[in-house]
Amino acid sequence: MNIYLIARKIVQILALVLIMAVILYVIFRLMPGNPAELFLIGAKNRNESPLALHNLEVQLGLAGGKWNYQGFIKYMEDVLTLNFGYDYYRQTSVWQLIDRAIPYTLILIGTATVLSYIIGLPLGIVSIWTRGKRTEGTLVSSGLILNSIPYFILAIVLYLYFVAYYRLEPVRSVFPLSDLSHPSLANFLFVAGALTLPLATLAVIGAAGNLLTMRAAMVSVLGEDFILTARAKGVKESSIMFRHAARNAMIPVSTRMALDFATVASGAVITEIIYSIPGVGNLTYQAILTLDYPLAEGALFFLSLIVIFAYSLVDFIHAWLDPRITL
């Protein structure tokens, strides 16, 4: 990878961020209501004067209506400087609210993605190792069934059985953020217990998809000439599976990483709502319900940044796995 290719990739990332910001601008301007009036109502200032309303519209870039050039310029300046204004109802900086929710979302998405690969990739290799046997049929059938289940269905089923019926898990999957800054065995066990069902919801479905992807990639790689050559030389089957086939199969599997991250991020939104996790997904849901424009824009912008970063990171992983691939 040279400096030119890295610079070109950075420019592509910035272009995606700008396009995503414009899409959010259009979507939220299509929503009903006047953001300035909603802000004054949220501030419990129902007797606002026309002058106060006008001044606030000027401050928010809405003096010429929702669709005006000055308002768009101000919006882009605010977004690119992460200045999303104030929440209508809490009268708190939007960034402060997102900052409090970020750790919950990142822990949920990151841990679930890692677990899905730790579980799914070895099972995909095992399914090939036991090809033609009952183990392969069981793994593939289970993977197909689990991969076809939507996140919210599995989340509701787990919630009903383990929370509502048997009371084995807490109703709210919340833990103090101080548990993260002061790691200990007790804090780890408490956080793990609180996130068991949300992580299971995301990791199980993700692992099923990774199992099927790894198996398909292994089937393709095992038919290559270099595998036949290795077998002709008398290389052990275990070495062929892990050192030759699995390593080369990771290239198509790594393509799925970005898709997985985006899918898990969308599934995390539903999971946070069902298990009452105070993450960015739950924050977005509450903001949309209350027509809280600044909070919804800020939360969706952050979730979009996560997905863009994941897709861009996969390109670097490809270049690292296979030098023939360029950015």
LUMTISE-177793 format. One record per residue (C-alpha): x, y negated, z; residue number from 1. Coordinates in Angstrom, 1 decimal, m for minus. Each point is the difference from the previous one (the first is absolute). Example, Ala and Ser with C-alpha at 12.3 -4.5 7.8 and 13.67 -1.06 7.14 Angstrom:
<site <12.3; 4.5; 7.8>; 1>
<site <1.4; m3.4; m0.7>; 2>
***
This chain:
<site <0.0; 0.0; 0.0>; 1>
<site <1.5; m3.3; m1.0>; 2>
<site <m0.9; m3.6; 1.1>; 3>
<site <m1.9; m0.7; m3.2>; 4>
<site <m2.4; 2.9; 0.5>; 5>
<site <m0.5; m0.8; 3.7>; 6>
<site <m0.7; m3.7; m0.8>; 7>
<site <m2.5; 1.1; m2.7>; 8>
<site <m1.8; 2.2; 2.5>; 9>
<site <m0.2; m2.8; 2.5>; 10>
<site <m1.5; m2.3; m2.7>; 11>
<site <m2.6; 2.7; m0.7>; 12>
<site <m0.9; 0.2; 3.7>; 13>
<site <m0.4; m3.7; 0.2>; 14>
<site <m2.2; 0.0; m3.1>; 15>
<site <m2.2; 2.7; 1.5>; 16>
<site <m0.4; m2.0; 3.2>; 17>
<site <m1.1; m3.1; m2.0>; 18>
<site <m2.5; 2.0; m2.0>; 19>
<site <m1.4; 1.6; 3.2>; 20>
<site <m0.3; m3.4; 1.6>; 21>
<site <m2.0; m1.3; m3.0>; 22>
<site <m2.3; 3.0; 0.1>; 23>
<site <m0.7; m0.5; 3.7>; 24>
<site <m0.7; m3.7; m0.7>; 25>
<site <m2.6; 0.9; m2.7>; 26>
<site <m1.6; 2.7; 2.1>; 27>
<site <m0.5; m2.1; 3.1>; 28>
<site <m1.2; m3.0; m2.0>; 29>
<site <m2.8; 2.2; m1.4>; 30>
<site <m1.2; 0.7; 3.6>; 31>
<site <m3.0; m2.1; 1.2>; 32>
<site <0.2; m2.8; 2.5>; 33>
<site <2.1; m3.1; 0.6>; 34>
<site <3.2; 0.8; 1.9>; 35>
<site <0.0; m3.4; 1.6>; 36>
<site <m3.5; 0.4; 1.3>; 37>
<site <0.8; 3.5; 1.3>; 38>
<site <3.0; m1.4; 1.8>; 39>
<site <m2.0; m2.7; 1.8>; 40>
<site <m2.7; 2.5; 0.9>; 41>
<site <2.7; 2.4; 1.3>; 42>
<site <1.3; m3.0; 2.1>; 43>
<site <m3.5; m0.3; 1.4>; 44>
<site <m0.3; m3.5; m1.3>; 45>
<site <m3.4; 0.3; m1.5>; 46>
<site <m0.6; m3.8; 0.0>; 47>
<site <2.9; m0.7; m2.3>; 48>
<site <m0.3; m3.3; m1.9>; 49>
<site <0.4; m0.2; m3.8>; 50>
<site <3.3; m1.8; 0.6>; 51>
<site <1.4; 2.8; 2.1>; 52>
<site <m1.1; 2.5; m2.6>; 53>
<site <1.6; m2.0; m2.8>; 54>
<site <3.3; m0.4; 1.9>; 55>
<site <0.1; 3.7; 0.6>; 56>
<site <m0.7; 0.7; m3.6>; 57>
<site <2.9; m2.2; m1.0>; 58>
<site <2.2; 1.8; 2.5>; 59>
<site <m1.0; 3.4; m1.4>; 60>
<site <0.3; m1.1; m3.6>; 61>
<site <m3.8; 0.2; m0.6>; 62>
<site <m0.8; m3.7; m0.6>; 63>
<site <m0.7; 0.7; m3.7>; 64>
<site <m1.8; 3.2; 0.7>; 65>
<site <1.3; 3.6; 0.1>; 66>
<site <1.3; m0.1; m3.5>; 67>
<site <2.4; m3.0; m0.3>; 68>
<site <3.6; m0.4; m1.1>; 69>
<site <1.2; m1.7; 3.2>; 70>
<site <m1.6; 2.7; 2.1>; 71>
<site <1.7; 2.7; m1.9>; 72>
<site <3.4; m1.6; 0.4>; 73>
<site <m0.5; m0.4; 3.7>; 74>
<site <m1.2; 3.6; 0.3>; 75>
<site <3.1; 1.3; m1.8>; 76>
<site <2.3; m2.1; 2.2>; 77>
<site <m1.7; 1.3; 3.1>; 78>
<site <0.1; 3.6; m1.1>; 79>
<site <3.7; m0.1; m1.1>; 80>
<site <0.9; m1.5; 3.3>; 81>
<site <m2.2; 2.4; 2.0>; 82>
<site <m2.1; m2.9; 1.2>; 83>
<site <m3.5; 1.5; m0.1>; 84>
<site <m1.6; m2.7; 2.3>; 85>
<site <m2.1; 0.8; 3.0>; 86>
<site <m2.6; 2.6; 0.7>; 87>
<site <m3.5; m1.4; m0.1>; 88>
<site <m1.3; 1.6; 3.2>; 89>
<site <3.1; 0.5; 2.2>; 90>
<site <1.5; m3.3; m0.8>; 91>
<site <3.4; 1.7; m0.1>; 92>
<site <2.7; 0.0; m2.7>; 93>
<site <m0.8; 2.7; m2.5>; 94>
<site <3.7; 1.0; m0.1>; 95>
<site <m0.1; 0.5; 3.8>; 96>
<site <m2.9; 2.4; m0.3>; 97>
<site <1.7; 1.9; m2.9>; 98>
<site <3.3; 0.1; 2.0>; 99>
<site <m1.8; 1.7; 2.9>; 100>
<site <m1.6; 2.6; m2.3>; 101>
<site <3.1; 0.8; m2.2>; 102>
<site <1.7; 2.4; 2.5>; 103>
<site <m3.2; 2.2; 0.2>; 104>
<site <m0.3; 0.2; m3.8>; 105>
<site <3.7; 0.6; m0.8>; 106>
<site <0.2; 2.7; 2.7>; 107>
<site <m3.1; 1.7; m1.4>; 108>
<site <0.9; m0.2; m3.7>; 109>
<site <3.7; 0.7; 0.5>; 110>
<site <m0.3; 2.9; 2.3>; 111>
<site <m2.8; 1.6; m2.0>; 112>
<site <2.0; m0.3; m3.2>; 113>
<site <3.1; 1.6; 1.5>; 114>
<site <m2.0; 2.8; 1.6>; 115>
<site <m1.8; 0.7; m3.3>; 116>
<site <3.4; 0.6; m1.7>; 117>
<site <1.5; 1.9; 2.9>; 118>
<site <m3.0; 2.4; m0.1>; 119>
<site <m0.8; 0.0; m3.7>; 120>
<site <3.3; 0.4; m1.7>; 121>
<site <1.2; 3.2; 1.9>; 122>
<site <m3.4; 1.5; m0.5>; 123>
<site <0.2; m0.7; m3.7>; 124>
<site <3.4; 1.8; m0.1>; 125>
<site <m1.4; 2.9; 2.0>; 126>
<site <m2.9; 0.4; m2.5>; 127>
<site <2.5; 0.5; m2.8>; 128>
<site <2.2; 2.3; 2.1>; 129>
<site <m3.0; 2.2; 0.6>; 130>
<site <m1.3; m0.2; m3.6>; 131>
<site <m2.5; 2.7; m0.8>; 132>
<site <m0.7; 0.8; 3.6>; 133>
<site <m2.9; m0.7; 2.4>; 134>
<site <1.9; m2.8; 1.7>; 135>
<site <0.2; m2.0; m3.3>; 136>
<site <m3.7; 0.3; m0.6>; 137>
<site <m0.8; m1.1; 3.6>; 138>
<site <2.3; m3.0; m0.2>; 139>
<site <m1.2; m1.1; m3.5>; 140>
<site <m3.7; 0.5; 0.9>; 141>
<site <0.4; m1.9; 3.2>; 142>
<site <1.9; m2.8; m1.7>; 143>
<site <m2.7; m0.4; m2.7>; 144>
<site <m2.8; m0.1; 2.6>; 145>
<site <1.7; m2.5; 2.3>; 146>
<site <1.2; m2.2; m2.8>; 147>
<site <m3.6; m0.4; m1.3>; 148>
<site <m1.3; m1.2; 3.4>; 149>
<site <m0.4; m3.8; 0.3>; 150>
<site <1.8; m1.5; 3.0>; 151>
<site <m3.2; m1.3; 1.6>; 152>
<site <m1.7; 3.4; m0.1>; 153>
<site <2.9; 1.7; 1.8>; 154>
<site <0.3; m2.9; 2.5>; 155>
<site <m3.7; 0.2; 0.9>; 156>
<site <0.1; 3.8; 0.4>; 157>
<site <3.1; m0.2; 2.3>; 158>
<site <m1.6; m2.8; 1.9>; 159>
<site <m3.3; 1.9; 0.5>; 160>
<site <1.7; 3.2; 1.2>; 161>
<site <2.9; m1.3; 2.1>; 162>
<site <m1.5; m3.3; 1.3>; 163>
<site <m3.7; 0.2; 0.0>; 164>
<site <m0.7; 3.7; 0.7>; 165>
<site <3.0; 1.3; 2.0>; 166>
<site <1.4; m3.2; 1.4>; 167>
<site <3.6; 1.1; m0.7>; 168>
<site <1.2; m3.3; m1.3>; 169>
<site <m0.7; m3.7; 1.0>; 170>
<site <m2.7; m1.9; m1.7>; 171>
<site <2.3; m2.8; m0.9>; 172>
<site <3.5; 0.7; m1.4>; 173>
<site <1.6; m3.1; 1.6>; 174>
<site <3.3; m0.3; 1.8>; 175>
<site <1.9; m3.0; 1.3>; 176>
<site <2.6; m1.4; m2.3>; 177>
<site <2.3; 0.0; 3.1>; 178>
<site <0.2; 3.7; m0.3>; 179>
<site <1.9; m0.5; m3.3>; 180>
<site <2.5; m2.5; 1.4>; 181>
<site <0.7; 2.1; 3.1>; 182>
<site <0.4; 3.6; m1.3>; 183>
<site <m0.2; 2.8; 2.5>; 184>
<site <m1.4; 3.5; 0.0>; 185>
<site <m3.2; m1.1; 1.8>; 186>
<site <m0.6; m2.8; m2.5>; 187>
<site <0.8; 2.4; m2.9>; 188>
<site <m2.5; 2.6; 1.2>; 189>
<site <m2.7; m2.7; 0.6>; 190>
<site <0.5; m1.5; m3.5>; 191>
<site <0.1; 3.5; m1.6>; 192>
<site <m3.2; 1.0; 1.8>; 193>
<site <m1.8; m3.2; m1.1>; 194>
<site <1.0; 0.5; m3.6>; 195>
<site <m0.4; 3.8; m0.3>; 196>
<site <m3.3; m0.1; m1.9>; 197>
<site <0.7; m3.0; m2.2>; 198>
<site <3.4; 1.5; m1.0>; 199>
<site <m1.6; 3.4; m0.6>; 200>
<site <m2.6; m1.6; m2.3>; 201>
<site <2.6; m1.6; m2.2>; 202>
<site <2.8; 2.5; 0.2>; 203>
<site <m2.0; 3.2; m0.7>; 204>
<site <m1.5; m1.4; m3.2>; 205>
<site <3.3; m1.5; m1.1>; 206>
<site <1.9; 3.3; 0.8>; 207>
<site <m2.5; 1.9; m2.2>; 208>
<site <0.7; m2.3; m2.9>; 209>
<site <3.7; 0.3; 0.5>; 210>
<site <m0.2; 3.8; 0.1>; 211>
<site <m1.7; 0.1; m3.4>; 212>
<site <2.4; m2.5; m1.5>; 213>
<site <3.1; 1.7; 1.3>; 214>
<site <m1.3; 3.4; m1.2>; 215>
<site <m0.7; m1.4; m3.5>; 216>
<site <3.4; m1.6; m0.2>; 217>
<site <1.7; 3.2; 1.2>; 218>
<site <m1.8; 2.1; m2.7>; 219>
<site <1.3; m2.4; m2.7>; 220>
<site <3.5; m0.1; 1.3>; 221>
<site <0.4; 3.7; 0.5>; 222>
<site <m0.6; 0.5; m3.8>; 223>
<site <3.0; m2.2; m0.8>; 224>
<site <3.2; 1.4; m1.6>; 225>
<site <2.3; m1.0; 2.9>; 226>
<site <m2.1; 2.2; 2.3>; 227>
<site <0.3; 3.0; m2.3>; 228>
<site <3.8; m0.7; m0.2>; 229>
<site <0.2; m0.1; 3.8>; 230>
<site <m1.8; 3.4; 0.3>; 231>
<site <2.2; 1.5; m2.7>; 232>
<site <3.1; m1.0; 2.1>; 233>
<site <m1.4; 1.8; 3.0>; 234>
<site <m0.9; m3.0; 2.1>; 235>
<site <m2.2; 0.9; 3.0>; 236>
<site <m3.7; m0.6; m0.5>; 237>
<site <m0.1; m2.2; 3.2>; 238>
<site <2.7; m2.2; m1.4>; 239>
<site <m1.8; m0.2; m3.4>; 240>
<site <m3.2; m1.0; 1.8>; 241>
<site <1.3; m2.7; 2.3>; 242>
<site <3.3; m1.3; m1.6>; 243>
<site <m1.0; 0.1; m3.6>; 244>
<site <m3.8; 0.2; m0.5>; 245>
<site <m1.2; m2.0; 3.0>; 246>
<site <2.5; m2.8; m0.5>; 247>
<site <m1.0; m0.5; m3.7>; 248>
<site <m3.7; 0.3; 0.9>; 249>
<site <0.3; m3.0; 2.3>; 250>
<site <0.2; m2.4; m3.0>; 251>
<site <m3.7; 0.5; m1.0>; 252>
<site <m0.9; 0.4; 3.6>; 253>
<site <1.5; m3.4; 0.9>; 254>
<site <m2.3; m1.5; m2.6>; 255>
<site <m2.9; 1.0; 2.2>; 256>
<site <1.5; m1.8; 2.9>; 257>
<site <m1.3; m3.4; m1.1>; 258>
<site <m3.4; 1.5; m0.9>; 259>
<site <0.0; 1.7; 3.4>; 260>
<site <0.9; m3.2; 1.8>; 261>
<site <m2.8; m1.9; m1.8>; 262>
<site <m2.5; 2.8; 0.7>; 263>
<site <1.0; 0.3; 3.6>; 264>
<site <m0.3; m3.8; 0.4>; 265>
<site <m3.5; 0.1; m1.3>; 266>
<site <m0.9; 3.0; 2.1>; 267>
<site <1.5; m1.8; 3.0>; 268>
<site <m2.5; m2.8; m0.4>; 269>
<site <m2.9; 2.5; 0.4>; 270>
<site <1.8; 1.9; 2.8>; 271>
<site <0.7; m3.2; 2.0>; 272>
<site <m3.7; m0.8; m0.2>; 273>
<site <m1.2; 3.4; 1.1>; 274>
<site <2.5; 0.4; 2.9>; 275>
<site <m0.2; m3.8; 0.9>; 276>
<site <3.7; m0.5; m0.5>; 277>
<site <0.8; m3.8; 0.1>; 278>
<site <2.0; 0.1; m3.2>; 279>
<site <0.0; m2.1; m3.1>; 280>
<site <m2.6; 2.2; m1.7>; 281>
<site <m2.5; m0.4; 2.9>; 282>
<site <0.8; m3.7; 0.0>; 283>
<site <m0.8; m0.2; m3.7>; 284>
<site <m3.3; 1.8; 0.5>; 285>
<site <m1.1; m2.3; 2.8>; 286>
<site <1.0; m3.1; m2.1>; 287>
<site <m2.0; 1.1; m3.0>; 288>
<site <m3.1; 0.7; 2.1>; 289>
<site <0.2; m3.5; 1.5>; 290>
<site <1.0; m1.7; m3.3>; 291>
<site <3.2; m1.2; 1.7>; 292>
<site <1.8; m1.1; m3.1>; 293>
<site <3.5; m0.9; 1.4>; 294>
<site <0.2; 3.2; 2.1>; 295>
<site <m1.2; 2.2; m2.8>; 296>
<site <2.4; m1.6; m2.6>; 297>
<site <3.0; 0.3; 2.4>; 298>
<site <m0.7; 3.7; 1.0>; 299>
<site <m0.6; 1.1; m3.6>; 300>
<site <3.1; m1.9; m1.1>; 301>
<site <2.1; 1.9; 2.5>; 302>
<site <m1.5; 3.4; m0.9>; 303>
<site <0.7; m0.8; m3.7>; 304>
<site <3.6; m0.9; 0.9>; 305>
<site <0.5; 3.4; 1.6>; 306>
<site <m1.2; 1.8; m3.2>; 307>
<site <2.2; m2.2; m2.3>; 308>
<site <3.0; 0.7; 2.2>; 309>
<site <m0.7; 3.7; m0.1>; 310>
<site <m0.3; 0.1; m3.7>; 311>
<site <3.2; m2.0; m0.5>; 312>
<site <1.9; 2.2; 2.5>; 313>
<site <m0.8; 3.1; m2.0>; 314>
<site <1.9; m1.4; m3.0>; 315>
<site <3.1; m0.3; 2.1>; 316>
<site <m0.5; 3.5; 1.3>; 317>
<site <m0.3; 1.3; m3.6>; 318>
<site <3.3; m1.7; m1.0>; 319>
<site <1.7; 1.5; 3.1>; 320>
<site <m1.3; 3.6; m0.7>; 321>
<site <0.8; m0.1; m3.7>; 322>
<site <2.8; m2.3; m1.3>; 323>
<site <m1.5; 0.3; m3.5>; 324>
<site <m3.1; m2.1; 1.1>; 325>
<site <0.4; m3.7; 0.0>; 326>
<site <m2.1; m2.7; 1.6>; 327>
***
